[in-house]
Amino acid sequence: MTTSAQRADRRVSPVFLALVAVMAVSGWAVWTGRLAASPGFAVFLFVVSGWIVSLCLHEYAHARTALHSGDISIGAKGYLTLNPLKYTHALLSIVLPVIFVIMGGIGLPGGAVFIERGRIRGRWRHSLISAAGPLTNILFAAVVSAPFWLDAMDGVPQQFRFALAFLALLQVTAAILNFVPVPGLDGYGVIEPWLSYRIRRQVEPFAPFGLIAVFGLLWIPGVNAVFFDAVDAILGALGITNWDTYFGQQLFRFWQGQP
């Protein structure tokens, strides 16, 4: 009975499989131009579904690393099923990140899985659990951008190229921002085990506001310029140009008309 329950706790959720199916079908529509009357809508579906899939993988990475680090309660919480509805803070994990994407083209996943840190021994393990999420975004960015840095874009439809570029931009921004050492973000979780108890107690009340504070800072023109210069430099190294991401974002915002 216990074995059956454990298998159910780790079985991939139909919700996640549905998201993957939407991503695949919308990607096919973008590639073939089957929604010629509204190509931007197909790009929107492809990018949003791909973004939510990456959010699920981000949280799964946290959970899986925690499981192997000693928190055996992770499975019973449903975190290993990749079901976004099982996350502790669906608002922070799914809703707000999607809104940020629509508003500013910024990928910023929030904390979701509840990890029983008392079960885990060793500061390095705590740091690795926090780092696992943004490292997944880096891997996702490498996969999405592979056709660019492998110089394999010949014959790829322009709209699909632009959609991939914009999705890669979201992954790069998510990885960078999550590694910022601000309370509430994974970057702080990486360094927190190495801080004194006094500092951790002083910082703890600010954790719920870290995500909003970082997003607010990005509205400052100077900060925004420095941040996106860094993002553009990374994307450029991957073979993705500013025009690729620009047209990808314009197609994504289909409600504003065709670019």
C-alpha positions in Angstrom: 0.0 0.0 0.0 2.8 2.4 0.9 4.6 1.6 -2.4 1.5 2.3 -4.4 1.1 5.6 -2.6 4.7 6.6 -3.3 4.3 5.8 -6.9 1.2 8.0 -7.1 3.1 10.8 -5.4 5.7 10.7 -8.2 3.4 10.1 -11.2 3.5 12.9 -13.7 0.3 14.9 -13.4 -2.2 15.1 -16.3 -2.2 18.9 -15.8 1.5 19.0 -16.6 1.0 16.7 -19.6 -1.8 19.0 -20.8 0.6 22.0 -20.6 3.2 20.1 -22.6 0.5 19.2 -25.2 -0.5 22.9 -25.5 3.1 23.9 -26.0 3.6 21.2 -28.6 0.4 22.0 -30.6 0.9 25.8 -30.4 4.6 25.3 -31.4 3.4 23.3 -34.4 0.9 26.1 -35.3 3.7 28.7 -35.1 6.0 26.6 -37.2 3.4 25.8 -39.9 1.5 29.1 -39.8 -1.8 27.3 -39.4 -3.1 30.3 -37.5 -2.2 32.7 -40.3 -5.0 35.0 -39.3 -3.5 35.5 -35.9 0.1 34.2 -35.7 0.7 36.3 -32.6 -2.0 34.3 -30.7 -0.1 31.0 -31.5 3.1 32.6 -30.3 1.4 33.7 -27.1 0.1 30.2 -26.4 3.5 28.7 -27.2 5.5 31.1 -25.0 3.0 31.1 -22.0 2.7 27.3 -22.0 6.4 26.9 -22.4 7.0 29.4 -19.6 4.6 27.5 -17.2 6.3 24.2 -18.1 9.6 25.8 -17.1 8.1 27.0 -13.9 7.0 23.5 -13.1 10.4 22.1 -13.8 12.0 24.9 -11.7 9.9 23.9 -8.6 10.4 20.2 -9.4 14.1 20.7 -9.2 13.8 22.3 -5.8 11.6 19.5 -4.6 13.7 16.6 -6.1 16.9 18.0 -4.6 15.2 18.4 -1.2 14.0 14.8 -1.4 17.5 13.5 -2.0 18.8 15.8 0.7 16.6 14.3 3.4 13.1 15.8 3.2 11.1 12.7 2.6 7.8 14.6 3.1 8.2 16.2 -0.4 6.5 13.3 -2.2 3.3 13.4 -0.1 2.9 17.1 -0.9 2.6 16.3 -4.6 5.6 18.4 -5.6 7.1 15.5 -7.6 4.1 15.2 -9.9 5.0 18.5 -11.7 1.4 19.7 -11.1 1.4 23.5 -10.7 -1.8 23.2 -8.7 0.1 21.4 -5.9 2.4 24.3 -5.2 2.1 26.1 -1.9 1.8 29.5 -3.5 0.1 29.2 -6.8 -0.2 33.0 -7.0 3.6 33.5 -6.6 4.5 30.5 -8.7 2.3 30.8 -11.7 -0.1 33.8 -11.7 2.4 36.6 -10.9 5.2 35.3 -13.1 2.8 35.1 -16.1 1.6 38.7 -15.4 5.2 39.9 -15.2 5.9 38.2 -18.6 2.9 40.0 -20.1 3.7 43.4 -18.6 7.4 43.6 -19.0 8.8 40.5 -20.8 10.6 39.5 -17.6 10.8 35.9 -16.3 10.6 35.9 -12.6 9.4 32.7 -10.9 8.5 33.0 -7.2 9.0 30.5 -4.3 6.4 27.7 -4.2 7.5 24.5 -2.6 7.4 24.2 1.2 10.6 22.4 2.3 11.0 21.1 5.8 14.5 22.4 6.3 14.7 20.8 9.7 15.0 17.4 8.1 18.1 18.5 6.1 21.6 18.5 7.4 24.5 20.4 6.0 24.7 23.9 4.7 25.8 22.8 1.2 22.6 20.8 0.8 20.5 23.8 1.8 22.3 25.9 -0.8 22.0 23.3 -3.5 18.2 23.0 -2.9 17.9 26.8 -3.5 20.2 26.8 -6.5 18.4 23.9 -8.2 15.5 26.0 -9.5 17.5 28.7 -11.4 20.0 26.1 -12.6 17.0 24.5 -14.3 16.2 27.8 -16.0 19.8 27.9 -17.3 19.4 24.4 -18.7 16.0 25.3 -20.2 17.6 28.4 -21.8 20.4 26.2 -23.2 17.9 23.8 -24.8 15.6 26.5 -26.2 18.5 28.5 -27.7 20.3 25.4 -29.0 19.3 26.0 -32.6 20.9 29.4 -32.4 24.2 28.5 -30.9 24.4 25.4 -33.0 23.9 27.5 -36.1 20.9 25.3 -37.1 18.4 28.0 -37.9 18.4 27.5 -41.7 14.9 26.7 -42.9 13.3 27.6 -39.5 10.2 29.8 -40.0 10.8 33.4 -38.8 7.9 33.4 -36.4 9.1 30.2 -34.7 12.6 31.7 -34.5 11.3 34.8 -32.8 9.1 32.8 -30.4 12.1 30.7 -29.4 14.2 33.8 -28.9 11.6 35.4 -26.6 11.2 32.2 -24.6 15.0 32.0 -24.2 15.0 35.6 -23.0 12.5 34.7 -20.3 14.7 31.9 -19.1 17.8 34.0 -19.0 16.1 36.8 -17.0 14.6 34.2 -14.6 18.0 32.7 -14.0 19.7 36.0 -13.4 17.0 37.5 -11.2 16.6 34.3 -9.1 20.3 34.3 -8.3 20.0 37.9 -6.9 20.7 37.5 -3.1 17.5 39.2 -2.0 15.3 37.6 0.7 12.5 35.7 -0.9 14.5 34.7 -4.0 16.7 31.7 -4.6 19.9 33.6 -4.5 19.3 34.5 -0.9 18.5 30.9 -0.2 21.9 29.9 -1.5 23.8 32.2 0.9 21.4 32.1 3.9 22.8 28.9 5.4 26.2 30.6 5.6 24.9 33.7 7.5 24.8 34.1 11.2 21.5 33.4 13.1 21.3 37.1 14.0 21.4 38.3 10.4 18.9 35.7 9.3 16.4 36.8 12.0 16.8 40.4 11.0 16.3 39.7 7.3 13.4 37.2 7.7 10.5 39.8 7.9 11.5 41.2 4.4 11.3 37.9 2.6 7.6 38.3 1.5 8.5 41.6 -0.2 11.7 40.6 -2.0 10.0 39.6 -5.3 8.0 42.8 -5.5 11.1 44.9 -4.5 13.2 43.4 -7.3 10.4 43.9 -9.9 10.0 47.5 -8.7 13.8 48.2 -9.1 13.6 47.1 -12.7 11.2 50.0 -13.4 14.1 52.4 -12.6 15.5 53.3 -16.0 19.2 53.0 -15.0 18.8 49.7 -13.3 16.6 48.4 -16.2 19.3 49.4 -18.7 22.1 47.7 -16.9 20.1 44.5 -16.4 19.0 44.2 -20.0 22.5 45.0 -21.2 23.6 41.9 -19.3 20.7 39.9 -20.6 21.5 41.0 -24.2 25.2 40.1 -23.8 24.3 36.5 -22.7 21.7 36.1 -25.5 24.2 37.5 -28.0 26.7 34.8 -26.9 24.0 32.3 -27.6 23.5 33.6 -31.1 20.3 35.4 -30.4 20.0 39.0 -31.6 18.1 42.0 -30.1 15.8 41.8 -33.2 15.0 38.2 -32.5 13.8 39.0 -29.0 12.1 42.2 -30.0 10.0 40.7 -32.7 9.3 37.7 -30.5 7.9 40.0 -27.8 5.9 42.0 -30.4 4.3 38.8 -31.7 3.6 37.6 -28.2 1.6 40.8 -27.5 -0.9 39.9 -30.2 -3.5 42.2 -28.7 -1.4 45.2 -29.8 -1.7 44.2 -33.5 0.9 42.7 -35.8 4.5 44.0 -35.5 
